[in-house]
Amino acid sequence: RTRRPRHPGRARHGRFARQVMSAVAQLPEPAPTVAAGPLPDAAELWRRYHAAGPGDTSEEELVKQHLPLVKSVVGRIALHLPPHIEVEDLYSAGTIGLLQAVRHYNPRANSCFEAYARLRIRGAVIDELRRLDWAPRSVHARARQVQQAMAALEQRLGRWATDQEMAEALNISLEEYRAWLDAIRPAAFVFLD
């Protein structure tokens, strides 16, 4: 059995993943809530929040109670991003998503808040990544086509594909393929979908 050549970026992926997880682990933990008595349970917090509305201390307590969700969601997303993306910026966007989840959650809907919050947090982080990304979706779509064709050819051939082979696999001319590469190179193969 022939061995598939190692992609040059894969050697760093393990080290980069460890660096991302280390950075996420170093993010500040939520400060403990100072209370005169035992902490109120979630149902009591939600009752107090809906009675008082946004800006109440119960809102802050709910956000603090669920900050580990932000850390979890951001940590998973950050594993698949290039090193120039600041994890702290994603953490901030995720915290805003958590606050929006608290403000829009309806406990009478009989849905789990954590699942709802994870979706809102992930959406806020992806929105932030899109805001930071200059490349239009068409560039990302082409990058995805090239990457899929490259993976298929490498699997079939057992070696790196030449530019000519890539152009033939994509059903375009060699000149057009090179123009595609010039257009997608800055996108760095980061996919948000």
C-alpha positions in Angstrom: 0.0 0.0 0.0 1.4 3.4 -1.0 1.4 6.2 1.5 -0.3 9.4 0.7 2.1 12.4 0.8 1.7 14.5 3.9 0.2 18.0 3.3 2.7 20.6 4.5 0.1 22.4 6.6 -0.9 19.2 8.5 2.4 19.0 10.4 1.6 22.3 12.0 -2.1 21.5 12.6 -1.5 19.5 15.8 0.7 22.2 17.3 -1.7 25.0 16.2 -4.7 23.1 17.7 -2.8 22.8 21.0 -2.0 26.6 20.8 -5.7 27.4 20.2 -6.8 25.2 23.0 -4.2 26.7 25.3 -5.4 30.3 24.4 -9.0 29.3 25.0 -8.1 27.7 28.3 -6.4 31.0 29.3 -9.6 33.0 28.7 -10.9 34.4 32.0 -13.4 32.3 33.9 -16.5 34.0 35.0 -16.1 35.8 38.3 -17.9 34.0 41.1 -21.1 35.7 42.1 -21.1 37.2 45.6 -24.3 36.4 47.2 -25.6 36.6 50.7 -27.1 33.1 50.5 -27.2 30.1 48.2 -27.3 30.8 44.5 -30.8 30.9 43.0 -31.6 28.0 40.7 -32.1 28.6 37.0 -35.9 28.7 37.2 -35.8 31.4 39.8 -33.3 33.4 37.8 -35.5 33.2 34.7 -38.5 34.2 36.7 -36.7 37.2 38.2 -35.3 38.2 34.8 -38.7 38.1 33.1 -40.2 40.1 35.9 -37.5 42.8 35.8 -36.4 42.8 32.2 -33.0 43.6 30.5 -30.4 45.3 32.7 -31.4 43.6 35.9 -28.8 41.8 38.0 -30.6 38.5 37.2 -29.6 39.1 33.5 -26.0 39.4 34.6 -26.2 36.3 36.7 -27.7 34.3 33.8 -24.9 35.4 31.5 -22.2 34.6 34.1 -23.8 31.2 34.7 -23.7 30.3 31.0 -20.2 31.7 30.1 -18.7 28.2 29.8 -21.0 27.7 26.8 -19.2 30.6 25.0 -15.8 29.1 25.8 -16.9 25.7 24.5 -18.4 27.0 21.3 -15.5 29.4 20.5 -12.9 26.6 21.3 -14.6 24.3 18.8 -14.7 26.9 16.0 -11.2 28.2 16.7 -9.7 24.8 16.0 -10.5 25.2 12.3 -9.3 28.8 11.8 -6.0 30.2 10.7 -3.6 31.5 13.3 -4.1 35.2 12.5 -7.7 35.1 13.9 -7.8 36.4 17.5 -9.6 34.0 19.8 -10.4 36.9 22.2 -12.4 38.7 19.5 -14.4 35.5 18.9 -14.9 35.2 22.7 -16.3 38.8 22.8 -18.6 38.1 19.9 -19.8 34.8 21.5 -20.5 36.7 24.8 -22.7 39.1 22.8 -24.5 36.1 21.3 -25.0 34.7 24.8 -26.5 38.0 25.9 -28.8 38.1 22.9 -29.8 34.5 23.7 -30.7 35.4 27.3 -32.8 38.4 26.1 -34.7 36.5 23.4 -35.1 33.1 25.2 -38.7 32.1 26.0 -38.7 29.5 28.8 -42.4 28.7 28.0 -41.3 27.3 24.6 -40.2 24.1 26.4 -36.8 24.1 24.8 -33.4 23.8 26.4 -31.7 27.1 26.9 -28.2 25.7 26.5 -29.1 24.4 23.0 -30.7 27.7 22.0 -27.7 29.7 23.4 -25.2 27.5 21.6 -26.9 28.3 18.3 -27.0 32.1 19.1 -23.3 32.0 20.2 -22.2 30.1 17.2 -24.2 32.5 14.9 -22.6 35.6 16.5 -19.1 34.1 16.2 -19.7 33.2 12.5 -21.1 36.7 11.9 -17.9 38.2 13.4 -15.7 35.9 11.2 -17.7 37.0 8.1 -17.3 40.6 9.1 -13.5 40.1 9.4 -13.4 38.2 6.0 -12.9 40.4 3.0 -13.5 37.6 0.5 -16.9 37.2 -1.2 -18.7 33.9 -1.0 -17.9 33.2 -4.7 -14.2 33.1 -3.8 -14.9 30.7 -1.0 -17.0 28.5 -3.3 -14.1 28.3 -5.8 -11.6 27.6 -3.1 -13.9 24.7 -1.9 -14.1 23.4 -5.5 -10.3 23.5 -5.9 -9.7 21.8 -2.5 -12.2 19.0 -3.2 -10.7 18.4 -6.6 -7.2 18.4 -5.1 -8.1 15.9 -2.4 -9.8 13.6 -4.9 -6.8 13.7 -7.3 -4.3 13.2 -4.5 -6.3 10.2 -3.2 -6.5 8.7 -6.7 -3.0 9.4 -7.8 -1.2 8.9 -4.5 0.8 12.1 -5.0 0.4 15.9 -5.5 -1.6 16.8 -8.5 0.0 19.0 -11.2 -1.6 22.2 -12.3 -2.6 20.6 -15.6 -4.2 17.7 -13.8 -6.1 20.1 -11.6 -7.3 22.2 -14.5 -8.5 19.0 -16.3 -10.3 17.8 -13.1 -12.1 21.2 -12.9 -12.9 21.3 -16.6 -11.2 24.6 -17.1 -8.1 25.7 -19.0 -4.7 25.9 -17.3 -4.7 29.7 -17.6 -8.1 29.9 -16.0 -7.0 27.5 -13.2 -4.0 29.7 -12.4 -6.3 32.7 -12.3 -8.5 30.9 -9.9 -5.5 30.2 -7.7 -4.5 33.8 -7.7 -8.1 34.8 -6.7 -8.5 32.2 -3.9 -5.0 32.2 -2.4 -5.7 35.1 0.0 -8.9 33.3 1.2 -6.6 30.7 2.8 -9.1 27.9 2.5 -11.2 29.1 5.5 -14.8 27.9 5.1 -17.5 29.3 7.3 -20.3 26.9 6.2 
